[in-house]
Amino acid sequence: MRFWEADVTLELLDRLLHGLPRGAFRAPAPAGAERAEGLAIGCNESPRGANTHYVQLRAGRVVRYRIRSASFANWPLVLEAAPGNLIGDFPLINKSFELCYACCDR
């Protein structure tokens, strides 16, 4: 299944890249962007659950950016699943959740 998903993804990327219009790839910043202020929260779904992104702007600059990955939210469950099992079973318990270490290091 994952091989098929990767194959479909590569095919879509190939179509998108070949369909790009000619010309500059970078647009000028909209008027007033240097003074932009505020915050935004965005969520998206991943195979492990919901990811949340938070960005805060002050005077057009990013002053805070935070990612809460689905793996981060699920790590406490590993602690609940491990008690009462043998130490040798921990790798299997840990990997059964398929959590991402790198997602929590960002």
N, C-alpha and C positions, 0 to 999 in steps of 0.2 A: 504494500500500500504506500509506504513512504517513497519507494523508488518511483512509483507511478505519479505521486504528488510532485516529486522533484522534476520529473520529466515534463509534466504539464506546466509547472512554474517556468522552466527554462524555455518552453515553447512560447508561452505568453510574453516573457521578456524579449525573446527574439522578435516577435511580432511588434511589440511596442517600440523597441529600439529602431527597427527598420521603418516604422511609421512616423518617426519624429520629423517635424518640419525643419527645413533648412534655416540657418541663421543663428543668432546669439542664443545661448542657453541661459543667460542670466538677465533678468529684468531689473530695471532701476527700482530702488525702494520707493514705495508710495509716499506722496507728500505728507509730511507730518510724522513720518516713522521715527525720526530722531527724538521726538517728544513722547512717543507711545508709552503708556503706563497701564498697568492692570495685571490680571492673572487669568489663566485659562487652565482648565482641567479636561483631559481627554482620556477616554477609556477604549480599549480594544480587547478582543477575545483571542487568546492563544490556546494551543493544545493543552496547556496546564491550567488554564483558567483566565481570569481577568487581569489585565495589566492597566495601571493607572499612571498617567503622566501629568505633572503639575509644573507650570512655568509661570514665573512672575517677572514682569518688566518694570523698569524704572528708568525714565529718561531715555527710552529706546534701547536699553541694555538689559540683558538677562541677569537678574540678581539672584534668582533661585530656580533650580530645576531639580525635580525629584521624580524618581521612577519607583513605583511599588509593583514589583513583578509578582506573577501568580505563584512562583516558587517561594518567594519570601513569605507569602501568606500561608503556605502549606507546611513550612518546616516544623511548626509546633506539633503537627499531627504525627510526625516521626517519633517524637518523644512519648506520645501516648501509645504508639504501636509497639515500642521496643520492650517495655518492662515485662518480665516473666518469660522472656525468650532467651535462648542461648546466645553467647557472644558471637559464635560462628554464624548465627542466623541474621545478624545485623546487616551485613551487606545486601542480603536478599530483601529484607524489610525496607531498607533505605532505598534501594533501586526500584522497588515495587511502586513507590510514589513518583518515580521518574522526575525528581526535582533537579533544578539546574543550579550548580554552585556559582557559575559565572554571572548568572542573572542577579544574584544578590551582592555581587562585588562592584556593581556599577556606581 
